[in-house]
């Protein structure tokens, strides 16, 4: 049997195979952030399709950390019943599930959270929303720590099989870890140790609150790729060693910041038309120019994060390593596992295109070829559409409301 279909462990959690559904925003939650029928159906398809561990899209741990209109929330106890239905649904089909816990920090808009976004430092008006965030006070940082710990408790109560902390992609924890965003001089900044403190206190708080048998998985940037120095591979190695010292059970590396060339997070075709469609009229000309300049410069490289995984492995100790980043060929995935570079393979876009892909790979399919990395699914999310394959283009806007029609993800 292929190593891909043998059980693997993240801490004490045994997963039936080595496939992880990488956390991708679904855009299917109810208006208040609760899990509803659309989100249940989306994840049930993945569970039936053979994925070993399903990681949901990021869930906001605090109302201040909400990033999208139809983003799922884990910020209050009222969310727990829906989250429990989600966990039960995936468990019924033999899959494990993890709720990705996040806080957008500065990567959100005023109309979503009711105030100016917050971040570690009041610097650098971002190039997307042109917002300069309010600097968080010491009390606000401590509240954010408490919000993450409380969210982890709700996750376990609802049946999440592990705690998944989102510390990459430019969201709040990434902002604190990065010298590019964090120029504080108090206990939350000014040195690598201080910038790491918020994540350290969240992890120690979770370990004190929930059962020690519940593993913790962290997603972290290996490279920020910001205009000036943020997290570099060397700093990621340092952080990896500290995560191992804290007893973290698993690590997934990602790259890039959504505000600064978000195509570095994905790679493949640049969906110029779809991204520009999401912009207000006054931004469209500049947006078109900027996106056209990126065409052909972010081509898909299968396993583009592999070298970074190899670089941090010596610092990772017993942590399970999850590789994400354009994995398509079954033989390549098997080689990565067999050579010990990673323990799990995470897929995102191929599972949007084919929720049953893992079953098909088990039956003999050799690659995730149906997904052509056109990235229209990313453009769709920017247009407030749910996660689905839009290979043939986005649906037309409603003439009455000038908003895109909502469609369900394909089977």
Secondary structure as the mmCIF struct_conf table of DSSP 4:
data_model
#
loop_
_struct_conf.conf_type_id
_struct_conf.id
_struct_conf.beg_label_comp_id
_struct_conf.beg_label_asym_id
_struct_conf.beg_label_seq_id
_struct_conf.end_label_comp_id
_struct_conf.end_label_asym_id
_struct_conf.end_label_seq_id
HELX_RH_3T_P HELX_RH_3T_P1 UNK A 3 UNK A 5
BEND BEND1 UNK A 6 UNK A 6
STRN STRN1 UNK A 8 UNK A 10
TURN_TY1_P TURN_TY1_P1 UNK A 11 UNK A 12
STRN STRN2 UNK A 13 UNK A 15
BEND BEND2 UNK A 16 UNK A 18
STRN STRN3 UNK A 19 UNK A 21
BEND BEND3 UNK A 29 UNK A 29
TURN_TY1_P TURN_TY1_P2 UNK A 31 UNK A 32
BEND BEND4 UNK A 33 UNK A 33
HELX_RH_AL_P HELX_RH_AL_P1 UNK A 37 UNK A 48
TURN_TY1_P TURN_TY1_P3 UNK A 49 UNK A 50
BEND BEND5 UNK A 52 UNK A 52
STRN STRN4 UNK A 53 UNK A 55
HELX_LH_PP_P HELX_LH_PP_P1 UNK A 56 UNK A 56
BEND BEND6 UNK A 57 UNK A 57
HELX_LH_PP_P HELX_LH_PP_P2 UNK A 58 UNK A 58
STRN STRN5 UNK A 59 UNK A 60
BEND BEND7 UNK A 61 UNK A 62
HELX_RH_3T_P HELX_RH_3T_P2 UNK A 63 UNK A 65
BEND BEND8 UNK A 68 UNK A 68
TURN_TY1_P TURN_TY1_P4 UNK A 69 UNK A 70
STRN STRN6 UNK A 73 UNK A 73
BEND BEND9 UNK A 75 UNK A 76
HELX_RH_3T_P HELX_RH_3T_P3 UNK A 77 UNK A 79
HELX_RH_AL_P HELX_RH_AL_P2 UNK A 80 UNK A 91
TURN_TY1_P TURN_TY1_P5 UNK A 92 UNK A 94
STRN STRN7 UNK A 96 UNK A 102
TURN_TY1_P TURN_TY1_P6 UNK A 105 UNK A 106
BEND BEND10 UNK A 107 UNK A 108
HELX_RH_AL_P HELX_RH_AL_P3 UNK A 110 UNK A 113
BEND BEND11 UNK A 114 UNK A 115
STRN STRN8 UNK A 118 UNK A 119
BEND BEND12 UNK A 120 UNK A 122
TURN_TY1_P TURN_TY1_P7 UNK A 127 UNK A 129
HELX_LH_PP_P HELX_LH_PP_P3 UNK A 131 UNK A 133
STRN STRN9 UNK A 134 UNK A 135
HELX_LH_PP_P HELX_LH_PP_P4 UNK A 136 UNK A 137
HELX_RH_AL_P HELX_RH_AL_P4 UNK A 138 UNK A 158
TURN_TY1_P TURN_TY1_P8 UNK A 159 UNK A 159
BEND BEND13 UNK A 161 UNK A 161
STRN STRN10 UNK A 162 UNK A 167
TURN_TY1_P TURN_TY1_P9 UNK A 169 UNK A 170
BEND BEND14 UNK A 171 UNK A 171
HELX_RH_AL_P HELX_RH_AL_P5 UNK A 172 UNK A 177
TURN_TY1_P TURN_TY1_P10 UNK A 179 UNK A 181
BEND BEND15 UNK A 186 UNK A 186
TURN_TY1_P TURN_TY1_P11 UNK A 187 UNK A 188
BEND BEND16 UNK A 189 UNK A 191
HELX_RH_AL_P HELX_RH_AL_P6 UNK A 192 UNK A 209
BEND BEND17 UNK A 210 UNK A 210
TURN_TY1_P TURN_TY1_P12 UNK A 212 UNK A 213
BEND BEND18 UNK A 214 UNK A 214
STRN STRN11 UNK A 215 UNK A 223
BEND BEND19 UNK A 227 UNK A 228
BEND BEND20 UNK A 231 UNK A 231
HELX_RH_AL_P HELX_RH_AL_P7 UNK A 233 UNK A 245
TURN_TY1_P TURN_TY1_P13 UNK A 246 UNK A 247
STRN STRN12 UNK A 250 UNK A 255
STRN STRN13 UNK A 257 UNK A 257
TURN_TY1_P TURN_TY1_P14 UNK A 258 UNK A 259
STRN STRN14 UNK A 260 UNK A 260
TURN_TY1_P TURN_TY1_P15 UNK A 261 UNK A 261
HELX_RH_3T_P HELX_RH_3T_P4 UNK A 262 UNK A 265
TURN_TY1_P TURN_TY1_P16 UNK A 266 UNK A 266
BEND BEND21 UNK A 268 UNK A 268
HELX_RH_AL_P HELX_RH_AL_P8 UNK A 272 UNK A 277
TURN_TY1_P TURN_TY1_P17 UNK A 278 UNK A 278
BEND BEND22 UNK A 279 UNK A 279
HELX_RH_AL_P HELX_RH_AL_P9 UNK A 281 UNK A 294
TURN_TY1_P TURN_TY1_P18 UNK A 295 UNK A 296
BEND BEND23 UNK A 297 UNK A 298
TURN_TY1_P TURN_TY1_P19 UNK A 302 UNK A 305
HELX_RH_AL_P HELX_RH_AL_P10 UNK A 306 UNK A 313
TURN_TY1_P TURN_TY1_P20 UNK A 314 UNK A 315
TURN_TY1_P TURN_TY1_P21 UNK A 317 UNK A 318
STRN STRN15 UNK A 320 UNK A 324
BEND BEND24 UNK A 325 UNK A 326
STRN STRN16 UNK A 329 UNK A 329
HELX_RH_AL_P HELX_RH_AL_P11 UNK A 330 UNK A 338
TURN_TY1_P TURN_TY1_P22 UNK A 339 UNK A 340
BEND BEND25 UNK A 341 UNK A 341
BEND BEND26 UNK A 343 UNK A 343
STRN STRN17 UNK A 344 UNK A 347
BEND BEND27 UNK A 348 UNK A 348
HELX_RH_AL_P HELX_RH_AL_P12 UNK A 349 UNK A 353
TURN_TY1_P TURN_TY1_P23 UNK A 355 UNK A 356
HELX_RH_AL_P HELX_RH_AL_P13 UNK A 357 UNK A 362
TURN_TY1_P TURN_TY1_P24 UNK A 363 UNK A 364
STRN STRN18 UNK A 367 UNK A 367
BEND BEND28 UNK A 370 UNK A 370
HELX_RH_AL_P HELX_RH_AL_P14 UNK A 376 UNK A 382
TURN_TY1_P TURN_TY1_P25 UNK A 383 UNK A 384
HELX_LH_PP_P HELX_LH_PP_P5 UNK A 385 UNK A 386
BEND BEND29 UNK A 387 UNK A 387
TURN_TY1_P TURN_TY1_P26 UNK A 391 UNK A 392
HELX_LH_PP_P HELX_LH_PP_P6 UNK A 394 UNK A 396
STRN STRN19 UNK A 397 UNK A 397
HELX_LH_PP_P HELX_LH_PP_P7 UNK A 398 UNK A 398
TURN_TY1_P TURN_TY1_P27 UNK A 399 UNK A 401
BEND BEND30 UNK A 403 UNK A 403
STRN STRN20 UNK A 404 UNK A 404
HELX_LH_PP_P HELX_LH_PP_P8 UNK A 405 UNK A 406
HELX_LH_PP_P HELX_LH_PP_P9 UNK A 408 UNK A 410
#
